[in-house]
């Protein structure tokens, strides 16, 4: 199973999602509102989402039923 790492720029209304397709190297950027973001991740396998540490991060993590515990940015994923 290949895990994709997403970068999520949080905002109150419109969020920006970034990721790289590991097969093609293509960089993806997508703006979406909260509901669309939840629908986007609802149909995906478990992945890693990197987001800034703020109050919105906890709200999005809880709604997505994710583990909102922050990781050290230098942590090795394995």
TORPA-409166 format. One line per field, with one value per atom (N, C-alpha, C, O): residue in one letter; residue number from 1; atom name; x, y, z. Coordinates in Angstrom, 3 decimals, always signed. Example, Ala and Ser with C-alpha at 12.3 -4.5 7.8 and 13.67 -1.06 7.14 Angstrom:
<recs>
r = [A, A, A, A, S, S, S, S]
k = [1, 1, 1, 1, 2, 2, 2, 2]
a = [N, CA, C, O, N, CA, C, O]
u = [+13.190, +12.300, +13.200, +14.236, +12.850, +13.670, +12.900, +13.409]
v = [-5.690, -4.500, -3.300, -3.319, -2.250, -1.060, +0.030, +1.138]
w = [+7.800, +7.800, +7.800, +8.465, +7.080, +7.140, +7.870, +8.039]
</recs>
This chain:
<recs>
r = [X, X, X, X, X, X, X, X, X, X, X, X, X, X, X, X, X, X, X, X, X, X, X, X, X, X, X, X, X, X, X, X, X, X, X, X, X, X, X, X, X, X, X, X, X, X, X, X, X, X, X, X, X, X, X, X, X, X, X, X, X, X, X, X, X, X, X, X, X, X, X, X, X, X, X, X, X, X, X, X, X, X, X, X, X, X, X, X, X, X, X, X, X, X, X, X, X, X, X, X, X, X, X, X, X, X, X, X, X, X, X, X, X, X, X, X, X, X, X, X, X, X, X, X, X, X, X, X, X, X, X, X, X, X, X, X, X, X, X, X, X, X, X, X, X, X, X, X, X, X, X, X, X, X, X, X, X, X, X, X, X, X, X, X, X, X, X, X, X, X, X, X, X, X, X, X, X, X, X, X, X, X, X, X, X, X, X, X, X, X, X, X, X, X, X, X, X, X, X, X, X, X, X, X, X, X, X, X, X, X, X, X, X, X, X, X, X, X, X, X, X, X, X, X, X, X, X, X, X, X, X, X, X, X, X, X, X, X, X, X, X, X, X, X, X, X, X, X, X, X, X, X, X, X, X, X, X, X, X, X, X, X, X, X, X, X, X, X, X, X, X, X, X, X, X, X, X, X, X, X, X, X, X, X, X, X, X, X, X, X, X, X, X, X, X, X, X, X, X, X, X, X, X, X, X, X, X, X, X, X, X, X]
k = [1, 1, 1, 1, 2, 2, 2, 2, 3, 3, 3, 3, 4, 4, 4, 4, 5, 5, 5, 5, 6, 6, 6, 6, 7, 7, 7, 7, 8, 8, 8, 8, 9, 9, 9, 9, 10, 10, 10, 10, 11, 11, 11, 11, 12, 12, 12, 12, 13, 13, 13, 13, 14, 14, 14, 14, 15, 15, 15, 15, 16, 16, 16, 16, 17, 17, 17, 17, 18, 18, 18, 18, 19, 19, 19, 19, 20, 20, 20, 20, 21, 21, 21, 21, 22, 22, 22, 22, 23, 23, 23, 23, 24, 24, 24, 24, 25, 25, 25, 25, 26, 26, 26, 26, 27, 27, 27, 27, 28, 28, 28, 28, 29, 29, 29, 29, 30, 30, 30, 30, 31, 31, 31, 31, 32, 32, 32, 32, 33, 33, 33, 33, 34, 34, 34, 34, 35, 35, 35, 35, 36, 36, 36, 36, 37, 37, 37, 37, 38, 38, 38, 38, 39, 39, 39, 39, 40, 40, 40, 40, 41, 41, 41, 41, 42, 42, 42, 42, 43, 43, 43, 43, 44, 44, 44, 44, 45, 45, 45, 45, 46, 46, 46, 46, 47, 47, 47, 47, 48, 48, 48, 48, 49, 49, 49, 49, 50, 50, 50, 50, 51, 51, 51, 51, 52, 52, 52, 52, 53, 53, 53, 53, 54, 54, 54, 54, 55, 55, 55, 55, 56, 56, 56, 56, 57, 57, 57, 57, 58, 58, 58, 58, 59, 59, 59, 59, 60, 60, 60, 60, 61, 61, 61, 61, 62, 62, 62, 62, 63, 63, 63, 63, 64, 64, 64, 64, 65, 65, 65, 65, 66, 66, 66, 66, 67, 67, 67, 67, 68, 68, 68, 68, 69, 69, 69, 69, 70, 70, 70, 70, 71, 71, 71, 71, 72, 72, 72, 72, 73, 73, 73, 73, 74, 74, 74, 74, 75, 75, 75, 75, 76, 76, 76, 76, 77, 77, 77, 77, 78, 78, 78, 78]
a = [N, CA, C, O, N, CA, C, O, N, CA, C, O, N, CA, C, O, N, CA, C, O, N, CA, C, O, N, CA, C, O, N, CA, C, O, N, CA, C, O, N, CA, C, O, N, CA, C, O, N, CA, C, O, N, CA, C, O, N, CA, C, O, N, CA, C, O, N, CA, C, O, N, CA, C, O, N, CA, C, O, N, CA, C, O, N, CA, C, O, N, CA, C, O, N, CA, C, O, N, CA, C, O, N, CA, C, O, N, CA, C, O, N, CA, C, O, N, CA, C, O, N, CA, C, O, N, CA, C, O, N, CA, C, O, N, CA, C, O, N, CA, C, O, N, CA, C, O, N, CA, C, O, N, CA, C, O, N, CA, C, O, N, CA, C, O, N, CA, C, O, N, CA, C, O, N, CA, C, O, N, CA, C, O, N, CA, C, O, N, CA, C, O, N, CA, C, O, N, CA, C, O, N, CA, C, O, N, CA, C, O, N, CA, C, O, N, CA, C, O, N, CA, C, O, N, CA, C, O, N, CA, C, O, N, CA, C, O, N, CA, C, O, N, CA, C, O, N, CA, C, O, N, CA, C, O, N, CA, C, O, N, CA, C, O, N, CA, C, O, N, CA, C, O, N, CA, C, O, N, CA, C, O, N, CA, C, O, N, CA, C, O, N, CA, C, O, N, CA, C, O, N, CA, C, O, N, CA, C, O, N, CA, C, O, N, CA, C, O, N, CA, C, O, N, CA, C, O, N, CA, C, O, N, CA, C, O, N, CA, C, O, N, CA, C, O, N, CA, C, O]
u = [+0.837, +0.000, +0.894, +1.757, +0.687, +1.466, +0.730, -0.447, +1.432, +0.835, +1.184, +2.343, +0.169, +0.365, +0.408, -0.376, +1.323, +1.382, +0.789, +1.226, -0.212, -0.879, -0.450, -0.273, -0.284, -0.064, -1.364, -1.932, -1.840, -3.134, -2.957, -2.517, -3.302, -3.264, -4.668, -5.618, -4.788, -6.093, -6.566, -5.763, -7.871, -8.509, -9.935, -10.391, -10.627, -11.987, -12.950, -13.819, -12.811, -13.787, -13.207, -13.730, -12.133, -11.560, -10.159, -9.319, -9.914, -8.625, -7.897, -8.519, -6.584, -5.757, -5.048, -4.377, -5.205, -4.611, -3.526, -3.739, -2.366, -1.235, -0.754, -0.727, -0.379, +0.226, +0.925, +0.671, +1.794, +2.529, +2.118, +2.103, +1.787, +1.498, +2.836, +3.651, +3.071, +4.368, +4.679, +5.847, +3.663, +3.900, +4.326, +5.203, +3.718, +3.990, +4.854, +5.443, +4.934, +5.661, +4.865, +5.365, +3.634, +2.776, +2.381, +1.999, +2.476, +2.100, +0.637, +0.226, -0.135, -1.564, -1.826, -1.263, -2.680, -3.145, -4.646, -5.141, -5.354, -6.808, -7.365, -7.053, -8.188, -8.888, -10.237, -10.904, -10.642, -11.958, -12.475, -11.712, -13.781, -14.416, -14.411, -14.121, -14.735, -14.635, -15.409, -14.878, -16.652, -17.469, -16.822, -16.767, -16.336, -15.680, -14.401, -14.063, -13.694, -12.477, -12.812, -12.120, -13.860, -14.270, -14.679, -14.340, -15.408, -15.814, -14.582, -14.536, -13.600, -12.367, -11.660, -11.251, -11.516, -10.799, -11.660, -11.120, -12.975, -13.858, -13.668, -13.873, -13.282, -13.170, -11.722, -11.433, -10.828, -9.408, -8.926, -9.516, -7.838, -7.196, -6.545, -6.363, -6.190, -5.505, -4.194, -3.376, -4.022, -2.842, -2.348, -2.895, -1.325, -0.789, -1.172, -0.997, -1.695, -2.035, -1.220, -1.360, -0.369, +0.446, -0.268, -0.594, -0.510, -1.182, -0.602, +0.005, -0.799, -0.263, -0.937, -2.048, -0.276, -0.827, -1.671, -1.138, -2.969, -3.879, -5.202, -5.360, -6.126, -7.406, -8.188, -8.889, -8.081, -8.813, -8.302, -9.081, -6.987, -6.417, -7.124, -7.440, -7.376, -8.058, -9.478, -9.956, -10.151, -11.527, -11.583, -12.418, -10.703, -10.687, -10.293, -10.884, -9.307, -8.881, -9.993, -10.165, -10.754, -11.854, -12.972, -13.507, -13.327, -14.405, -14.031, -14.885, -12.757, -12.295, -12.058, -11.678, -12.274, -12.024, -10.576, -10.267, -9.695, -8.265, -7.620, -8.224, -6.404, -5.625, -5.028, -4.074, -5.577, -5.091, -3.799, -3.369, -3.185, -1.945, -0.850, -0.607, -0.187, +0.856, +2.081, +2.385, +2.771, +4.020, +5.136, +4.933, +6.288, +7.476, +7.801, +7.841, +8.034, +8.293, +9.542, +9.693, +10.436, +11.631, +11.465, +12.414, +10.264, +10.022, +10.106, +9.605, +10.719, +10.821, +9.573, +9.196, +8.947, +7.744, +8.166, +8.971, +7.630, +8.098, +7.136, +7.418]
v = [-1.168, +0.000, +1.247, +1.393, +2.135, +3.365, +4.476, +4.732, +5.127, +6.203, +7.535, +7.797, +8.372, +9.710, +10.697, +10.596, +11.649, +12.716, +13.969, +14.427, +14.514, +15.724, +16.890, +16.734, +18.055, +19.291, +20.067, +20.293, +20.474, +21.145, +22.525, +22.655, +23.551, +24.926, +25.247, +25.296, +25.462, +25.635, +27.083, +28.014, +27.257, +28.564, +28.349, +27.212, +29.426, +29.281, +28.737, +27.930, +29.162, +28.772, +27.910, +26.832, +28.371, +27.642, +27.165, +27.957, +25.870, +25.278, +24.892, +24.651, +24.838, +24.492, +23.172, +23.036, +22.216, +20.897, +20.708, +21.035, +20.185, +19.960, +18.519, +17.989, +17.887, +16.562, +16.274, +16.941, +15.287, +14.879, +13.460, +12.580, +13.238, +11.895, +11.178, +11.558, +10.162, +9.491, +8.727, +8.484, +8.351, +7.619, +8.551, +8.199, +9.737, +10.650, +11.842, +12.498, +12.127, +13.295, +14.582, +15.664, +14.461, +15.633, +16.233, +15.511, +17.556, +18.264, +18.679, +19.277, +18.358, +18.700, +19.775, +19.748, +20.711, +21.733, +21.847, +21.927, +21.852, +21.900, +22.752, +22.524, +23.733, +24.526, +23.879, +23.444, +23.813, +23.244, +23.730, +24.074, +23.745, +24.094, +22.869, +21.759, +23.082, +22.018, +20.767, +19.662, +20.918, +19.748, +18.977, +17.747, +19.698, +19.037, +18.333, +17.267, +18.930, +18.317, +16.991, +15.992, +16.988, +15.756, +14.685, +13.514, +15.081, +14.127, +13.596, +12.418, +14.447, +14.050, +12.936, +11.936, +13.110, +12.117, +10.918, +9.872, +11.039, +9.923, +8.719, +7.579, +8.966, +7.890, +7.483, +6.892, +7.787, +7.473, +6.506, +6.392, +5.817, +4.955, +5.839, +7.032, +5.301, +6.104, +6.681, +5.967, +7.966, +8.676, +9.587, +9.577, +10.366, +11.333, +12.726, +13.063, +13.523, +14.904, +15.800, +15.750, +16.618, +17.562, +18.904, +19.447, +19.438, +20.726, +21.527, +20.985, +22.811, +23.702, +23.449, +22.922, +23.817, +23.648, +24.872, +25.951, +24.697, +25.773, +25.133, +23.916, +25.929, +25.406, +24.702, +23.728, +25.176, +24.555, +23.142, +22.266, +22.901, +21.570, +20.534, +19.445, +20.865, +19.935, +19.673, +18.542, +20.694, +20.530, +19.648, +18.747, +19.894, +19.098, +17.668, +16.737, +17.471, +16.124, +15.338, +14.150, +15.987, +15.306, +14.950, +13.843, +15.876, +15.621, +14.504, +13.717, +14.435, +13.386, +12.063, +11.077, +12.028, +10.865, +10.428, +9.237, +11.418, +11.158, +11.313, +11.833, +10.858, +11.079, +12.476, +12.683, +13.439, +14.811, +15.089, +16.239, +14.075, +14.273, +14.752, +14.123, +15.848, +16.356, +15.454, +14.813, +15.406, +14.687, +15.690, +16.798, +15.318, +16.146, +16.185, +15.141, +17.378, +17.495, +16.723, +16.416, +16.405, +15.648, +14.149, +13.390, +13.715, +12.310, +11.489, +11.915, +10.343, +9.447, +8.576, +7.944, +8.552, +7.742, +6.387, +6.279, +5.366, +4.089, +3.039, +1.891]
w = [+0.000, +0.000, +0.000, +0.865, -0.962, -1.048, -0.308, -0.561, +0.604, +1.387, +0.741, +0.418, +0.556, +0.009, +1.159, +2.103, +1.079, +2.067, +1.448, +0.392, +2.124, +1.667, +2.538, +3.746, +1.934, +2.669, +2.647, +1.578, +3.799, +3.887, +4.502, +5.644, +3.737, +4.205, +4.701, +3.920, +5.995, +6.619, +6.595, +6.661, +6.499, +6.566, +7.060, +7.174, +7.348, +7.861, +6.818, +7.147, +5.571, +4.552, +3.437, +3.154, +2.804, +1.669, +2.038, +2.464, +1.871, +2.211, +0.932, -0.103, +1.014, -0.139, +0.163, +1.185, -0.728, -0.561, -1.623, -2.790, -1.226, -2.125, -1.975, -0.864, -3.070, -3.013, -4.344, -5.348, -4.337, -5.531, -5.886, -5.027, -7.152, -7.647, -7.790, -8.631, -6.992, -6.950, -8.240, -8.542, -8.993, -10.246, -11.373, -12.163, -11.462, -12.562, -12.162, -13.022, -10.865, -10.387, -10.513, -10.206, -10.963, -11.146, -9.798, -8.877, -9.691, -8.473, -8.587, -9.582, -7.569, -7.556, -6.514, -5.420, -6.864, -5.937, -6.125, -7.249, -5.023, -5.125, -3.998, -2.829, -4.347, -3.344, -3.098, -4.037, -1.831, -1.541, -0.194, +0.708, -0.095, +1.170, +2.070, +1.626, +3.336, +4.335, +3.949, +4.051, +3.507, +3.148, +1.995, +2.020, +0.993, -0.143, +0.300, -0.215, +1.252, +1.785, +2.466, +2.267, +3.257, +3.934, +2.935, +3.104, +1.890, +0.858, +0.105, -0.248, -0.137, -0.820, -0.054, -0.643, +1.266, +2.073, +2.451, +2.810, +2.382, +2.751, +1.831, +2.250, +0.591, -0.390, -0.662, -1.703, +0.245, +0.058, +1.135, +2.209, +0.813, +1.801, +2.856, +2.614, +4.006, +5.031, +4.486, +3.905, +4.686, +4.219, +5.332, +6.434, +5.051, +6.004, +5.524, +4.353, +6.437, +6.124, +7.046, +8.268, +6.443, +7.206, +7.206, +6.151, +8.414, +8.513, +9.656, +10.580, +9.574, +10.590, +11.942, +11.999, +12.996, +14.340, +14.690, +14.952, +14.692, +15.067, +15.501, +15.410, +15.960, +16.454, +15.347, +15.617, +14.114, +13.011, +12.759, +12.385, +12.960, +12.744, +13.591, +13.110, +14.854, +15.741, +15.297, +15.376, +14.836, +14.358, +13.119, +13.040, +12.148, +10.923, +11.232, +10.686, +12.097, +12.469, +13.132, +12.855, +14.005, +14.691, +13.726, +13.776, +12.849, +11.902, +10.941, +10.534, +10.577, +9.660, +10.384, +9.753, +11.677, +12.522, +12.402, +12.359, +12.350, +12.240, +13.608, +14.547, +13.695, +14.906, +14.799, +14.049, +15.538, +15.384, +16.151, +16.228, +16.708, +17.457, +16.521, +15.491, +16.853, +15.964, +15.966, +16.972, +14.860, +14.750, +14.627, +14.130, +15.066, +14.893, +13.406, +12.755, +12.862, +11.430, +10.995, +9.813, +11.934, +11.601, +11.787, +11.588, +12.167, +12.437, +11.158, +10.117, +11.220, +10.080, +10.023, +11.010, +8.870, +8.690, +8.189, +7.264, +8.788, +8.348, +8.493, +8.149]
</recs>
